[in-house]
Amino acid sequence: MTEISAVVSDALWPLIQQTTRQALASGALQSIATQTHILEDAEIPFVVRLVDSLARKEKYQQAQRDRPPTQPDNPFLPYDEALFVADLSPTHVCLLNKFNVVDHHLLVITRDYVSQQTWLTFDDFVALARCLQEIEGLAFFNSGPVAGASQHHKHLQLIPFQQGESATTLPIAQVISQRPTAASPQTLLNLPFQHRIQSLEDAWSQDCDRLGSQLLKTYRRLLGELGVNLAAPQPNHPYNLLVTHDWMMVIGRSQASYAEISVNSLGYAGWLLVKTPAELEKLGRIGPLHLLAKVGLPLTKH
């Protein structure tokens, strides 16, 4: 454990860069080209990426769905060694996302098979903390297919911020920055979907175990605030999770898509993905916030 921790804390970012270069050269990393558009809604500048080659990823995923259910394909077991970045702990490893839309998109996966639809655990958050202690970025979790998960093997995700970026430059920061500073869960009434958010600004000076424990406690508190039954064997409602150095947010989900536009956790940070110009035009008519409300749950005062 100590040896793994030392490797990660000293060299994670160089390892990410090195693995990215090698995986691009070998073809293991298949970056998806996009065109970026800005759609403003209620003064939130949503970043909408129009995909040029999503068919490549969809073809791969369709091949997985076509396999017999008794032999489910799992790209993480075994994982592609060319995408391996680092050992994070005895229970988790860090990989590059094979079909990345943004640079250096990371996956934090369990070594052994665990369903994506189970609770996040102390071990999950310690592994995530090891990444976030070194790299400032947006971490997220899609709790199952309804929440936008495309793989059934448990994985959290992390998108490192580029130079000059932070949680305060996310599109949704326009709304979050208006919240009162408080250590308790809050609801932002100008977001038209069910959610809870809590500050994490004082959490990051702790070691990874203590930070993992605090992240787990905050996660369970926020889900409880949404009415999720914490005593159930697994979550009884799908949800999205967002984590930055500044805050943690959970969002309840009702459906995976609306008007044929799919949404995962990143949509609630203000980053949306569309497959065709027709979808982009449709999103402009619907409005990003209306889309998020439709795939979320109705906002209730708490």
Phi, psi and omega in degrees: 000316181297318181296316179299314181301319182295319180299313183294311186294331183270335196216018185297312183296314174301324178295321178298313181296316180296313180297322179298313180301314183291321182289327175293317182295325182275346183089000179293326178264119184246081182296141181258118181288142179221161169250135185260133177231151177249125174242114181270134180217120182053041179068013174261120182275082181297133176266116182247122180258124176266119188278134178272333189218040181294339180303328179299315180290319182295323178298318179297316182290326177296321177299324177294316182294331182282348180289150178303142182298338178283348179230062184296135178286143180219104182292351181259356183216090359278156177276163178286116182302333180291344180259000182289130178256307186194153165283130178261326183193176175299341185252346188220150172231163178249129179234161166280145172286119186302317182252076186270139175264329176243156184294143171061032178292120187253150173241134175250103189247156173282141179297316178263161182292128172222138181292142176298337186267017174264169177297146166289147188238174174305314180299321178300314184286329175295317178298317178295320180299323179300324177286312185289338176296328181261326188242123174277129182190191178252114175263149180205163181214129175256117195284356179168185183304320180295332180268003176103007180287134179256352178231147184268348176278131187302129179206131165266165182227154181216127174249109179297141174289144175283169180304131180089355179260159175197184177301333182283351178256359174296147179306319183290346180299336178303325180271316184297325182296343181272356183284151173294145176286121182203152180270358182256160180299145181227158171244134178264106190292346177271007170255121191273044178207157184289129182197166168219147181223145178218143181292144174235014192299335182260013189269341201272359177275355182278163172287169189297323180294314179293321178295317178301320179296318179293319178297319178297315180298317180294317178303312182291325178295316181294318178296320177300322178296331178278355180092011177287135181284103184288345180271353182288154179301328174212162185304136181269000176221138174290152183204162170247148178235133174236137179223128170233178175294341184265327188199164170237139178226140170239146183227128176284147182238147177245331180203160185282334184208165174217135182054036178067016176253118183276150182225134169240195184305323185299332178301324182281351170268351180104012179245115181242157183231131175234152187265336185219159174302327178296321177294322178298316180294320179296318179298323177298324179286316182292315186094131182303318181294323177295319176301312181297324178293321182292325179269352176264204178242152182301139179289130176237141178291142184226000000 
